[in-house]
C-alpha cells in the first residue's frame, strides 16, 4: 500500500492532477451519499409513523 502512495506522489503531472481531483471529490461524494441515506431513513420513519 505504501508503494502505491509513493507511486502516486511520483506520478506525471497529468496523472497527479487527475488523482488530486479524485481525492478532492471523494469527501463530497461520501457526504452526499450519507445525506441521501439519512433522508431516505427519515422518510421511511415518517412513513412508518403515518401507517
Secondary structure, 3 states (H helix, E strand, C coil): CHHHHHHHHCCCHHHHHHHHHHHHHHHHHHHHHHHHHHHHHHHHHHHHHHC
